[in-house]
């Protein structure tokens, strides 16, 4: 029921906006460091910091530098980081065997971070594109991304990451049935406490371009991902996907990309009242950074405003490349 508002001048809605103190007291939505997850890119090597050209300020990091990033995140109060590997092209195959190797780049990074910074939550990515000679999130047979064979591979990948010490598994592949298969396998292997944050509503978006550069998947991709990622025109379908993943054992759900899909975030939170996250993806980050570097936007202000928009839309947290900068600002307030 819409509340009744007395007519002007009995009601002057500007009264509560008059000072910073009054605005703070009447603020409906708050953003905290605890809402942030920092995605980082890892690569082989030692003492490597390599900037991603299409993502100013974002680095590919060798494992030792990833550990340092985890220490920085913990010092800032950021509760979780999310790992994405830049895989050596020589390790990419059509069957993606490197994806579940116990000693692949992601699993070595998980172990190193948990040894050095055990208190931080390590989230992983579960999809085959960093290991796939075809650049797809699933195994390709005769030009078709096959579902069930891919799910079998993803389950092996999930188990390897759980064994390495991951706290949160992030299936981003959008194959049918993968959450149920992973949950069953995790339970059978004794990993009953591992959390799954499912990329449940992941759209076939043009905003992923810089990310694919960062993980080295752009040149390998043959075709597009529209047969498994969601049509940007659909909203009701997102709710069906969320409901399915929750029934199969997801603990948390994600909408991706973020800002162009805030309506989906709101619908998901209202419909299910479960832990709901959004990914402020590489293209969103790159747009804001490019505008700021050109002097068209105030970087700090648009960064914080964009992050607040996710919370206002109902998100419990945000994956964002701005995490350390935003955390430093929030810690200063």
N, C-alpha and C positions, 0 to 999 in steps of 0.2 A: 504494500500500500504506500503510495507516495505521501510523504509528510506534508502537512499544511504549512505554508509560509505566510506570515502576516504581511499585509501590504506596506509599501513604503509610506512614511518614514519609520513606522514601528520597527520594521526590519530593514536594517542597513547591512547587507552582507559584507561590505568592505570593513566593518568594524574589526573583524577578527583577522584582517590582513594588514592592519595598521603598523604593527611592529614585528620585528623578527621573533620576539618572545611569544606574541600572540599567534603568529603563524606556526611556530613550533608546537604550541599547545593544541592547536586544532588540526594538525596535519594528520590525514587519514592513512597514509602509507609511509612506511619507513624502509630504508635500505641500510643493511649492515654488512660488515665484512663477512659475517657468517653466511651470507647469501651467495657468495662468489665461488666459482670453480675456475681454475686457471688452466686452459689447454696449453700444452707445450709440445714442441716438435723435437724429436731426438734423432740423432744420426750416429754412425760409427766415428771413431777417432778419439783423440784426447785433446782436452783444452780447446775445443772448437766452439766458436760462436759465429754463426753464419746467417746473415740477415736474409730474410725472404723478400725479394725485390718488390713483390706486389702487396706486401704487408709491412709497411714501414715500422720499424721498432720491434718486430717479431723475429725471433731467432730460431734456427735449428741448433740444437745443443748436443754435444757429446755427452756420454753418460755422466762423467764427472761434473759437467756444467749443469746437467739436469738435476743432479743431487744438490748442487748449490742453489738452483732455482727452488727446489723443494724446501730447503732451509730458509730461503728468503720468504717463501709463502708462509711457512710456519711462524716466522718472526712477525709477519704482518697480521697473523690471525686468520689467514685464508684456510678453510678447513680441508680443501681437496684440490688436487691437480689431476689433469687428464692427459694421458700420454698418446701421442701419435707418432709412428715411426716413419722416417725417411729411409726406405729400404734400398740397399744396393741393387741396381738393375740386374746384376748377374744372378741374384737370388730369386728373381721373379720367374714363375713358371705358370703353365696353364692349369696345373692342379693345386698350386699355392701351398706346397708342402711346408714352406718356411713359416707359414702362419701359426702352426702349432708346435714348432720346434721349441723345446725347453730353453734353448740357448739363443733364441732370436733376440733382436735388439730390444723389443718391448719387454720381454721377460727378464733379460739381464738388467734393464733399467728399473723395473719393479723391485727386484731383489736389492739393488744398490740403494734405492731410495728408502725402502722399508728398514734396511740395516742402519741407515744414517739418521732418518727422521721417522721413527716408527709411529709417531702420533698423527702424522698427516695421512688423510685418506687418499689412496691411489686409485684412480679410475682409469679404465682402459677402453680401447675401441675394439669391437668385434665386427670385422668385415674383412673381406678378402682383397679389397682393392690395393692396399700397399704391397701385396705379395703376388698380384695377378698380372701375368704378361699381357692380358687384355684390358687391364685397368678397371675391371668391373668388380662390384661387391660380391659377386657370385661366380661360380664356375660356368664357363661358356662351352656349350656343345652345339656345333653346327649353327653358330650365330645366335643361339638362344641361351639366356641365363637360366640354368636349371635349378629348380627350387630344392628338391629333396636331397640331392647329392651335396648341394651347398650347405644345407642344414647339418648334415653329418660332419662336414669340415668345420663348421662354426662351433659345433659342440666340442670337437677336439681342441679348438683354439681356446674356448672358454675354460676347459679343464686345465690346460697348460698355464693360463693366466692365473687361475685360482691357486694352482700349485706354487706359482712364483710368489704369491702373497698379495694379489690384488684385492682391494676392498670392495670396489664397485665395478661390475662388468657392464659395458655399454654397447649392446648389440645395435649397430647402426645400418645393418644390411637390408632390412625390410623384406626378408624372406618370410613366407607363411610358415607358422608352426615352430619357429626357432626358439621362442621363449620357453614353451613347454618342454621341448627337447633338452634345452640347456638345464632347466630347473630339475628335470628328472635325473639327468646325468650328474649334476652337482650333488644332489641328495644321495645318490648311490655311491658317490666317491667320498662322502663324508664332509662335503663343503656346504653344510646346511645353513651356515650363517653368511654366506656370500650374497651381497646385495646386487640386484639387477636393476639398472636404470635403462629402460628400453627406449630407443629412438622409435617411438610408436607412430608418431605423425611426422614423418620425414618426407618433405616435398621434393619433387624433381625441379630444383630451383637453379636459376642462373647466378645465384649469389655465392655459389661454392667455388668459383674459379680460382681465387687466390689460394684456397686450402689445397686444391689439387696440385698447384705449383709447389706448395710447401712440402707435400709428401711424395712428390715426384710421380704423380699419377696422370698428369695432364697429357703428356705425350703418348702414354700407353693406351689411353681410353679409345676404344673402337665403338663408334655409335654413341648412344645416350643411355640414360638410366630410367627411362620413362615406363618400362614394363614392370618395375618393382618399386620405384619411389612414387609418391602420391602426385596426382594431378593438382596443380595450384588452384584450380577452380572448385575443388571439393572441400566441404566442411563437415557434412554429416558422416562421410566416410572416416574422417579422423576419429570420431567418437566410437565407431564400430571397431576400429583398430585398437584404440585405447582399452575398450572393454575386453576385447579378446586377449590382449597382452596381460591385463590384470588377472583374468581368469586362468591364464597359463602360468602365472607365478612372478610377474614383474612386481617389484616393490615400489618403484618410482617410474614416472613416464616423462618423456621429453617431446617438445614440439621444436621442429627445426625446418627452416630458419626461424629467427625470432621476431624482429620488429614488423616485417610484412605479414606476420601471422599472429598478431596479438589477439585477434578475435578468436582464433582457435584456442589459445591459452585460456582465455576467459571461459569459453564453452566447456573445455575439459575440466577446469577447476570447479565450475558450477555443477557439472553433471556428476562428477565422481568424488570430489573432495579428497583426493589422494595427493601425495607429494608430486608436484608438477614443476617441470623445469623447461627452460628454453635455452637455445644456443644462439648467442649473438655471433653469427657466422662471419667467416673471413671477408665476404663481400660487404657486409654491413660495417665491419671495422675499417676496411679499406676506404669506403666512401667517406666516413667521418674523418679519417686521418688525412685523406687527400684534400678535403675541404678546409680542414684546419691548417694544413701546410700552405695552402694558397691564401690564407688569411680571410677566408669567407665565413668561417665559423669559429667560435671560441671552443677550443678542444676540450678543456676541462668541463665547461658547462654542458656541452652537448653529450659528452661521455656520461656525466652523472644523470642528466635528464633521460637519456636513452635507457640507462640501467633502471631508473625509477619506473619507467613505463612498463617494464616486465613485472615488477612487483605490483603495480596498480592493476595489471591485467590478471593477477591471481597467481603468479609464479612464486614458488618457494625458493627458487635459486636460479642463477644464470651462469652458464658457461660463457666466459668472455675473455678476450685477449687483453682487455683493459684491467683485469683483476688486480695486479700489483699496484698500478697507479691509483685505481679507485680505492683500494684498501688503505693506501697511505693517506689519502684525503679523508676517508672516513675515520681513520684512527686519529687524525689531527683535530677533527671536530669535537 
